[in-house]
Amino acid sequence: MRSAIPKVLHPVAGNSMLGHVIHSARQLAPQGIHVVVGHGAELVRERLAAADLNFVLQDQQLGTGHAVAQAVPAITAETVLILYGDVPLIEVETLHRLLALVTPEQLGLLTVNLADPAGYGRIVRDAAGKVSAIVEHKDASDAQRAIKEGNTGILAVPSKRLAEWLGRLSNNNAQGEYYLTDVIAMAVGDGLVVATEQPLDAMEVQGANDRRQLSELERHYQLREARRLMAQGVTLRDPARFDVRGEVTVGRDVLIDVNVILEGKVVIEDDVVIGPNCYIKDSTLRKGVVLKANTHLEGAVMGEGSDAGPFARLRPGTVMDQGAHVGNFVELKNAHMGEGAKAGHLAYLGDADIGARSNIGAGVITCNYDGANKWRTVIGEDAFIGTNNSLVAPVDIKAGATTAAGSTITQDVAEAQLAVGRARQRNIDGWKRPVKIKKG
């Protein structure tokens, strides 16, 4: 990777490769998850620490068999499933099929057929087609290298048998390492059956050793997510220009334009339209919401039939009720827009409650921060806030009130009052503009 970051922490779709593997493991409801760490162990622990993870240190990198052996003393389950931290796209359903193969007298091995299996260990079968051994690529003969069935390294085995086999491993090979793959021949020698399963898609077992391969995993993940969403009733203008970096729940008849990024936990209900170049993180879009181009949402909830953009920004704590509207270059932070409330353009509304049907003019700012503390602005229903107003919080503008254009509002405004807070205009006769001084 040519990076100071451990390989398994490099991201695919906003989550580390190892994070994806752990997420898949959790969905199997295991008795325990044991993460063997070596290079960059402290950073891996720091990034992924969780109550359900047991980190096991492999001081010396002496091969895959040696790595698994470090975790064996902590294992209590009857079946052990071995996964790899740089193989992030493995499907849970594939793992369920693999685990179903395991019995006291049978282990499950995940293999894959590839046109070019260079670098993979080869699956050697006997005349009856039964697995007899795995031969690593560097140790394979020319005839064995011609085999197209490769070892993914992912296997499920009875735990008691695994501990015994690991204790018998040797490093007498081209790499001088303890290969986990050697347990296959041991299992066959002990009379066990090696049953095999294959992923539905070879990319499920693709690892990443460089940034090119990492980008291939990213694109495949995104295409897989795009297909999943389209199957649920989403129209994607271009599935190749769409990114999911989290957990997305969608309704039917959703339309998403190009270059949209969905991050964190995002809920999109029926009939939502999302324009191009939008970024949506940890937000909920209720039925019929319209997001126009280049709109940015984070930690926001948009009510049914509300709309925002283009170039709007809804920051954490923003709630828009049914039919509310914010237009171009409007920023909301920890703000509540009531039903039908409108802020058409060029406004900052922070720490504010805006009542139903109120109108916020262009250039309006809620002055919510005094340099030490945040204060709230409250605007009642059916209020009209004039253009270029500064509302100095804390301030309460009651229902039906109006503030004049160009005002700085520092006091509460009663219901139905007009507030004018601007300097008196003076028109000066005979005034002459300055002229430019000619340079020497």
C-alpha positions in Angstrom: 0.0 0.0 0.0 3.0 2.3 0.5 1.3 3.7 3.6 1.9 4.3 7.3 -1.6 2.9 7.8 -1.9 -0.9 8.3 -3.4 -2.5 5.2 -6.6 -3.8 6.8 -7.5 -0.2 7.9 -7.6 1.1 4.4 -11.3 1.9 3.5 -13.8 0.4 1.2 -17.1 2.4 1.1 -16.1 4.5 4.1 -15.3 1.5 6.4 -12.0 -0.2 6.9 -11.6 -3.6 5.1 -11.3 -5.3 8.5 -14.4 -3.4 9.7 -16.4 -5.0 6.8 -15.1 -8.4 7.8 -16.0 -7.9 11.4 -19.5 -6.6 10.4 -20.1 -9.9 8.5 -18.8 -12.0 11.4 -21.2 -10.2 13.8 -24.2 -11.1 11.6 -23.4 -14.8 12.2 -24.1 -14.3 16.0 -20.8 -16.0 17.0 -19.7 -16.9 20.5 -16.7 -14.8 20.1 -14.7 -12.8 17.5 -10.9 -13.1 17.7 -8.9 -10.6 15.7 -5.2 -11.6 15.2 -3.1 -8.4 14.8 0.5 -7.9 14.0 1.8 -4.9 12.0 0.2 -1.7 13.3 -1.5 -3.7 16.1 -2.0 -0.7 18.4 -3.7 1.4 15.6 -5.9 -1.5 14.6 -7.0 -1.9 18.2 -7.6 1.8 18.6 -9.7 2.1 15.5 -11.8 -1.0 16.0 -12.0 -1.5 19.7 -15.3 -3.0 20.8 -16.7 -5.1 23.7 -17.3 -8.1 21.5 -13.8 -8.2 20.0 -10.8 -10.1 21.4 -7.5 -8.9 19.9 -4.7 -11.4 19.8 -1.2 -10.3 19.1 1.0 -12.2 16.6 4.5 -11.0 17.6 6.2 -12.6 14.7 4.6 -13.0 11.3 5.3 -16.6 10.7 2.5 -17.5 8.4 -1.3 -18.0 8.4 -1.2 -21.2 10.5 0.9 -19.5 13.1 -1.6 -16.5 13.2 -4.6 -18.8 13.8 -2.6 -20.7 16.5 -2.4 -17.5 18.5 -6.1 -17.3 18.8 -6.9 -21.0 19.5 -6.4 -20.8 23.3 -9.2 -18.2 23.6 -11.7 -20.1 21.4 -14.7 -21.8 23.1 -17.0 -22.5 20.2 -17.3 -26.0 18.6 -16.8 -24.6 15.1 -14.1 -22.1 14.0 -14.6 -19.9 11.0 -11.5 -18.3 9.7 -11.7 -15.0 7.7 -9.2 -12.6 6.4 -9.0 -8.9 7.3 -8.2 -7.8 3.7 -11.2 -9.7 2.1 -14.0 -7.2 2.8 -16.7 -8.2 0.3 -17.5 -11.7 1.6 -21.3 -12.2 1.8 -23.0 -13.5 4.9 -25.1 -15.9 2.9 -21.9 -17.5 1.5 -20.6 -18.0 5.1 -23.9 -19.6 6.2 -23.5 -22.1 3.4 -20.0 -22.8 4.3 -20.8 -23.3 8.0 -23.6 -25.7 7.2 -21.0 -28.1 5.8 -19.2 -28.6 9.1 -19.7 -31.8 11.2 -17.3 -33.6 13.6 -16.1 -35.6 10.6 -16.2 -32.9 7.9 -14.8 -29.4 7.5 -15.8 -26.7 5.0 -13.5 -25.0 2.6 -14.3 -22.0 0.4 -12.8 -22.3 -3.0 -13.1 -20.2 -6.2 -12.7 -21.0 -9.9 -10.6 -18.4 -11.7 -9.4 -17.9 -15.3 -6.0 -16.8 -13.8 -5.5 -18.1 -10.3 -1.9 -16.9 -10.1 -0.9 -16.3 -6.5 -3.6 -18.6 -5.1 -3.0 -22.0 -3.5 -4.3 -24.7 -5.8 -7.0 -27.2 -4.7 -5.6 -30.7 -5.5 -8.3 -33.4 -5.8 -8.0 -37.2 -6.2 -9.4 -39.4 -8.9 -12.8 -39.4 -7.2 -12.8 -35.6 -7.2 -12.3 -35.3 -3.4 -10.0 -32.7 -2.0 -6.7 -34.2 -1.0 -4.5 -31.1 -0.4 -3.8 -27.5 -1.1 -0.5 -26.5 -2.7 0.7 -22.9 -2.4 1.5 -21.2 -5.7 5.2 -20.9 -5.0 5.4 -24.6 -4.1 3.3 -25.9 -6.9 4.5 -27.8 -9.9 3.6 -26.8 -13.5 0.8 -29.3 -13.6 -0.6 -28.0 -10.3 -0.4 -24.4 -11.4 -2.6 -25.4 -14.3 -5.4 -26.1 -11.9 -8.1 -23.3 -12.0 -9.6 -23.9 -8.6 -8.0 -21.7 -6.0 -8.0 -21.6 -2.3 -9.6 -18.5 -0.7 -8.2 -19.2 2.7 -11.6 -19.1 4.2 -12.6 -22.3 6.0 -14.8 -23.6 8.8 -13.5 -26.5 11.0 -14.3 -28.4 14.2 -12.3 -26.5 16.8 -10.9 -29.6 18.6 -9.5 -30.9 15.4 -8.0 -27.5 14.4 -6.0 -27.2 17.6 -4.5 -30.6 17.0 -3.6 -29.9 13.4 -2.0 -26.6 14.1 0.3 -28.3 16.6 1.6 -30.5 13.9 2.4 -27.8 11.3 5.9 -27.5 9.8 7.6 -24.5 8.1 9.5 -26.8 5.7 8.4 -24.9 2.5 9.6 -22.2 0.1 8.4 -19.4 2.4 9.7 -20.9 5.6 6.2 -20.2 7.1 3.5 -22.3 8.9 0.8 -22.6 6.3 -2.8 -22.9 7.5 -3.5 -24.7 4.2 -1.4 -27.7 5.4 -4.3 -28.7 7.8 -6.3 -29.8 4.7 -3.9 -32.6 4.0 -3.8 -33.5 7.7 -7.6 -33.6 7.8 -7.7 -35.9 4.8 -5.0 -38.1 6.4 -7.1 -38.3 9.6 -10.1 -39.5 7.5 -12.1 -36.3 7.5 -14.0 -35.1 4.4 -13.1 -31.7 3.0 -16.4 -30.4 1.6 -16.2 -27.3 -0.6 -18.4 -24.3 -1.2 -18.0 -21.4 -3.7 -19.1 -17.8 -3.6 -21.7 -16.7 -6.1 -19.3 -13.9 -7.2 -15.5 -14.3 -7.3 -15.1 -10.7 -6.0 -16.5 -11.8 -2.6 -13.1 -13.4 -2.0 -10.9 -10.8 -3.6 -8.3 -9.2 -1.4 -6.3 -6.0 -1.8 -2.5 -5.7 -1.7 -2.3 -2.3 -3.4 -4.4 0.7 -4.1 -5.4 -0.4 -7.5 -6.9 -3.6 -6.1 -8.5 -1.4 -3.3 -10.2 0.7 -6.0 -11.5 -2.4 -7.7 -13.1 -3.5 -4.4 -14.6 -0.1 -4.0 -16.2 -0.1 -7.4 -17.5 -3.6 -7.0 -19.0 -2.8 -3.6 -20.7 0.3 -5.0 -22.1 -1.6 -8.0 -23.4 -4.3 -5.7 -25.1 -1.6 -3.5 -26.6 0.1 -6.5 -28.1 -3.1 -7.7 -29.6 -3.8 -4.3 -31.2 -0.4 -4.2 -32.5 -0.6 -7.7 -34.1 -4.0 -6.9 -36.0 -2.2 -4.1 -37.5 0.5 -6.4 -34.8 3.1 -6.8 -34.0 4.7 -10.1 -30.3 5.6 -10.4 -29.5 7.8 -13.3 -26.0 6.2 -13.5 -25.1 3.3 -11.1 -21.4 4.0 -11.8 -21.7 7.5 -10.3 -23.2 6.7 -7.0 -21.6 5.9 -3.6 -23.0 4.3 -0.5 -20.8 4.5 2.6 -23.0 3.1 5.3 -26.5 1.7 5.9 -29.2 2.9 3.6 -32.9 2.1 3.8 -35.1 3.0 0.8 -38.8 3.1 -0.2 -40.2 2.8 -3.7 -40.1 5.2 -6.6 -37.0 7.0 -5.4 -35.0 8.9 -8.0 -31.3 9.5 -7.4 -29.3 11.6 -9.9 -25.5 11.3 -10.5 -22.6 11.8 -8.0 -24.8 11.3 -4.9 -23.0 10.1 -1.7 -25.0 8.4 1.1 -23.0 8.0 4.3 -23.8 6.6 7.7 -27.4 5.7 8.5 -29.7 7.1 5.8 -33.4 6.6 5.5 -35.1 7.5 2.2 -38.9 7.0 2.0 -41.2 6.7 -1.1 -41.2 9.2 -3.9 -38.0 11.1 -2.9 -36.1 12.9 -5.6 -32.4 13.6 -5.1 -30.6 15.8 -7.5 -27.0 15.6 -8.7 -24.0 16.1 -6.5 -25.8 15.8 -3.1 -24.1 14.5 0.0 -26.4 12.9 2.7 -25.1 11.6 6.0 -27.0 10.2 9.0 -30.3 11.8 7.8 -33.9 10.9 7.1 -35.9 12.0 4.0 -39.6 11.4 4.4 -42.1 10.7 1.6 -41.9 13.1 -1.3 -38.9 15.1 -0.3 -37.0 16.9 -3.1 -33.3 17.6 -2.8 -32.0 19.9 -5.5 -28.4 19.8 -6.9 -25.4 20.3 -4.6 -27.3 20.1 -1.3 -25.5 18.9 1.8 -27.3 17.1 4.7 -25.8 15.8 7.9 -27.9 14.7 10.9 -31.0 16.2 9.4 -34.7 15.1 9.2 -36.7 16.4 6.3 -40.5 16.1 6.7 -43.0 14.8 4.1 -43.0 17.0 0.9 -40.3 19.4 2.1 -37.5 20.5 -0.2 -34.0 22.0 0.0 -31.5 23.4 -2.4 -29.8 23.9 -4.7 -26.7 24.5 -2.7 -28.4 24.3 0.7 -26.7 23.0 3.8 -28.6 21.2 6.6 -26.3 20.6 9.6 -26.9 18.3 12.6 -30.0 18.9 14.6 -32.0 20.3 11.7 -35.7 19.3 11.4 -37.9 20.4 8.6 -41.6 19.7 9.0 -44.1 18.8 6.2 -43.9 21.2 3.2 -41.1 23.3 4.6 -38.7 24.9 2.1 -35.1 26.1 2.1 -33.5 27.4 -1.1 -30.1 28.2 -2.5 -27.3 29.1 -0.1 -29.4 28.6 3.1 -27.7 27.0 6.0 -29.5 25.5 9.0 -27.9 24.2 12.2 -29.9 22.8 15.2 -32.9 24.5 13.7 -36.6 23.5 13.4 -38.6 24.7 10.4 -42.3 24.4 11.0 -44.8 23.1 8.5 -44.8 25.2 5.4 -42.1 27.6 6.7 -39.8 29.1 4.0 -36.3 30.4 3.7 -35.8 31.0 0.1 -32.2 32.0 -0.2 -29.0 33.3 1.4 -29.7 32.8 5.1 -28.1 31.3 8.2 -30.5 29.9 10.7 -28.6 28.4 13.7 -30.2 27.4 17.0 -33.6 28.5 15.9 -37.3 27.5 15.9 -39.2 28.8 13.0 -43.0 28.6 13.2 -45.3 27.2 10.6 -45.8 29.2 7.4 -43.3 31.9 8.5 -41.2 33.5 5.8 -37.5 34.2 6.2 -36.1 36.8 3.8 -32.7 36.8 2.0 -29.7 37.7 4.0 -31.2 36.8 7.4 -28.8 35.6 10.1 -29.6 34.3 13.6 -26.7 35.7 15.7 -26.6 32.7 18.0 -23.1 32.8 19.4 -21.8 35.6 21.7 -18.3 34.3 21.7 -18.8 32.0 24.7 -22.4 30.6 24.6 -25.0 29.6 22.1 -28.5 31.2 22.3 -31.8 30.4 20.7 -34.0 32.4 18.3 -37.7 31.6 18.4 -40.0 32.8 15.6 -43.7 32.1 15.9 -46.2 31.0 13.2 -47.0 33.2 10.2 -44.1 35.7 11.0 -42.4 37.6 8.2 -38.7 38.3 8.6 -37.5 41.0 6.3 -34.5 40.9 4.0 -31.0 41.4 5.5 -32.1 41.0 9.2 -29.7 40.2 12.0 -31.6 38.5 14.8 -29.5 38.7 18.0 -30.3 35.8 20.2 -31.8 35.2 22.6 -34.8 36.7 21.0 -38.5 35.8 20.6 -40.5 37.0 17.7 -44.2 36.1 18.2 -46.8 34.8 15.8 -47.7 37.1 13.0 -45.0 39.6 13.7 -43.0 41.4 10.9 -39.5 42.7 11.0 -38.5 45.4 8.5 -35.8 44.9 5.9 -32.3 45.8 7.1 -33.1 45.5 10.8 -31.0 44.3 13.6 -33.5 42.8 16.1 -32.2 42.7 19.7 -35.5 42.7 21.6 -38.6 40.4 21.6 -41.3 41.3 19.2 -44.9 40.9 20.3 -47.6 39.2 18.3 -48.6 41.1 15.1 -46.1 43.9 15.8 -43.8 45.5 13.2 -40.2 45.8 14.4 -37.8 48.3 12.8 -34.3 48.2 14.0 -32.2 50.2 11.5 -30.4 53.6 11.4 -32.4 56.6 10.2 -31.6 57.5 6.6 -30.1 60.9 5.8 -29.9 62.3 2.2 -27.1 64.9 1.9 -27.3 67.5 -0.9 -24.2 68.8 -2.6 -22.0 65.8 -1.7 -19.1 65.2 -4.1 -17.6 61.8 -4.7 -13.8 61.5 -4.1 -11.7 61.5 -7.3 -8.7 59.4 -8.1 -5.4 61.1 -7.4 -3.1 61.1 -10.4 0.3 59.6 -9.7 3.4 61.6 -10.5 
